[in-house]
Each structure stands twice: as C-alpha cells, then as structure tokens.
C-alpha cells in the first residue's frame, strides 16, 4: 500500500492510520481470545464504557470520508440508508 498509494488515491488519507499500528495489527492477526471477563470488569467499573454500536462507528467513518472529500454527503446518506 505504501508503494502504490499516491495523493490522488482514495485510500491516501488512511495511509498513516493503517501504517503506524502495523506491528500491533500484525501481532494480533491470529490472536483469538474470550473477552467476557474484560467485558464484565468494564461493566462493573464506574468508568467503563460499552463498545459503540456498529451504526455509530460507520457514521464516524463516513463523516471522516466526507470531510476528506473521499465521498460526498449524498453518497454517505445512501450508505447510511442500508443500516
């Protein structure tokens, strides 16, 4: 991706986001674990916050893409209608 992605490419705004954590992502690639104990502890903590719903995550990604000019607001609305 680093070699092929140029400023005019749609993925270019995401290059830094994807490249910097590559070692962490690679280390976690095949890791499978049960997070139920973590979720229980998080639920008991006064500071614990549940994971956001998928719709919230997708809306955040779409807002970023609109701000970066990757897609226009109309295309973002079309994607959101699928949820």
N, C-alpha and C positions, 0 to 999 in steps of 0.2 A: 504494500500500500504506500509506503513512504517513497519508493522509487517511482511509482506510477501516478500518484495523486498530485495534481497541479492546482494552482489558484482558481482556475475556471471550473474545476470539477465539483460536483455537488457534495462529495464527502470531505472536501478540503477543510471546512470549518470544524470537522470532527477529528482531524488527524491528531492534534495534541491530546484530545480526550482519550483516544484509543492507544496512542503510543506510550504515554507516560506510565500507565499502570500495567504495561505488557508483562512485566515479570510477575506481578501479583496475579494477573489473569492466567498466565501460563501455569503457575504453581497450583491454582485452584481448578484447572481444567477438568481433571478426572476425580476430584475430591467429591465424595458423596457422604453426607452425614445427616443425622437426625437432629434437627434444631428445636425439638419440642421443649427440652429443658431451658434453652435460651428464651424461647417464647414465654414460658411460664414465669421465669425470673423477670423478664421485661414487663409482663402484665402486673406483677406484684410491686414493681418499682414505681414510686410517685413520678419519676422522670421518664418512665418507659413510654414510647410512642409506637403504636401499631404501624405496620407497613401500610403505605398508602394504597388505595385501590388502583387497579390497573388503569382505569379511566383517568385518574389524576396524573399518573406517570405519563401516559400517552399525550394528555393535554400539555404537559410541560415540554415534552419533546417537540410537539407541534408548534408551541409558542416560540421555542428556540429557532425552529426551522423557518418560521415566518419572519422573525427578527433578522435572521441571517440572509433572507432573500432566497432561500432554497426552494420554498413553495410560497404561493400567495395565500391570503386568508381564505379565499374561496375553496381552494384545494383542501385546506385544513378543515374547513367545515364539512366537506364531503367525507373526509376520513372519520371525523367525529360522529357523523350520522350512522356509521357502521356499528358503533358501540351501543 
